[in-house]
């Protein structure tokens, strides 16, 4: 679901154009906030980051969870302030990309198109995810979220980050009690298992698939 920008495969000239550097971000830290001036893009190398916004009632709303390979910061190309907050859900490592004027105009145009396409993808993914949620009942919504979170972890991960019940209720558009009830059922049936970290769980994906099919 994420848009991978393979920085490791770029040429020396392309790296010079991107002007990238690595930046560790602790859990709960903000990469940027709504209204900030936008001059850089960010490529998530590890960890999970969420996009948030504040609605007209002053309530904070989670729009989407993003993981390794995602490029953030489409506002940089629009020369507009940040549209959303970007907050680390887990400890994260990001590549800070500062597009600069490349000496070769054709390289500049190519790289701008390449990075712009990658940075636009998270918003498209969020829109598709919301459409899927709209058609689902509460248990199916939680399972859809788990399936999405699976894609944000390394392929052979043995534990997966689980949002708080409040954050889960927020992004899934269900109330806290309903989110808690569904998660409690998944633990009770063995689909989720606790780990040493209260923020991470082990998941029985075969059982999750059966529950999704109603089995």
Order of alpha helices (4+ residues) and beta strands (2+ residues): alpha-beta-beta-beta-beta-beta-beta-alpha-beta-beta-alpha-alpha-beta-alpha-alpha-beta-beta-alpha
